[in-house]
């Protein structure tokens, strides 16, 4: 499973960083960056929670063939 973020949709709320700091970071521009795109099976529940809690809908899961930035 791969997690991606849609550029320009991030509001810089940092909920994802709080819930899964090893997968998401905030860049110098205040936007979410995916630090690790491939989600390990043991982290899937936690990363899913982070994706679902994103207030702007900037995060989603994608096919393995997609880029980590949409």
C-alpha positions as CSV (number, residue, x, y, z in Angstrom):
1,X,0.0,0.0,0.0
2,X,1.3,3.4,-0.9
3,X,0.3,6.8,0.6
4,X,0.3,10.0,-1.5
5,X,-0.5,13.6,-0.9
6,X,-2.0,16.1,-3.4
7,X,0.1,19.2,-3.7
8,X,-1.7,22.4,-3.0
9,X,-4.4,20.9,-0.9
10,X,-2.4,20.7,2.4
11,X,-3.4,23.3,5.0
12,X,-0.4,22.7,7.2
13,X,-2.5,21.4,10.1
14,X,0.1,18.7,10.8
15,X,-2.4,16.1,12.0
16,X,-0.7,13.5,9.8
17,X,2.7,14.4,11.3
18,X,1.4,14.0,14.8
19,X,-0.2,10.6,14.1
20,X,2.5,9.1,11.8
21,X,5.7,11.2,12.1
22,X,7.8,8.5,10.4
23,X,5.6,8.8,7.3
24,X,4.9,12.5,7.0
25,X,6.9,15.7,7.5
26,X,6.2,19.3,7.0
27,X,8.4,21.0,4.5
28,X,9.9,24.5,4.5
29,X,6.8,25.6,2.5
30,X,4.5,24.5,5.3
31,X,3.1,21.6,3.1
32,X,3.0,18.0,4.0
33,X,5.6,15.8,2.4
34,X,5.5,12.0,2.3
35,X,8.6,10.8,4.0
36,X,8.0,7.1,3.4
37,X,5.4,6.3,0.7
38,X,5.3,2.5,1.1
39,X,3.3,1.7,4.2
40,X,4.4,-1.3,6.1
41,X,1.7,-3.8,7.1
42,X,2.3,-3.2,10.8
43,X,1.8,0.6,10.3
44,X,-1.3,0.4,8.1
45,X,-3.8,1.1,10.8
46,X,-1.9,4.1,12.1
47,X,-1.3,5.6,8.6
48,X,-4.9,5.0,7.6
49,X,-6.0,6.9,10.7
50,X,-3.7,9.8,9.7
51,X,-5.1,9.8,6.1
52,X,-8.6,9.7,7.4
53,X,-8.0,12.6,9.8
54,X,-6.6,14.9,7.2
55,X,-9.0,17.9,7.3
56,X,-8.3,19.0,3.7
57,X,-8.3,15.5,2.1
58,X,-4.8,16.0,0.8
59,X,-3.8,12.4,1.7
60,X,-5.0,9.2,0.1
61,X,-3.9,5.7,-0.7
62,X,-2.8,4.8,-4.2
63,X,-1.7,2.0,-6.4
64,X,2.0,1.2,-6.1
65,X,2.6,2.6,-9.6
66,X,1.6,6.1,-8.7
67,X,4.0,8.9,-7.6
68,X,3.9,9.9,-3.9
69,X,3.0,13.4,-5.0
70,X,-0.1,13.8,-7.1
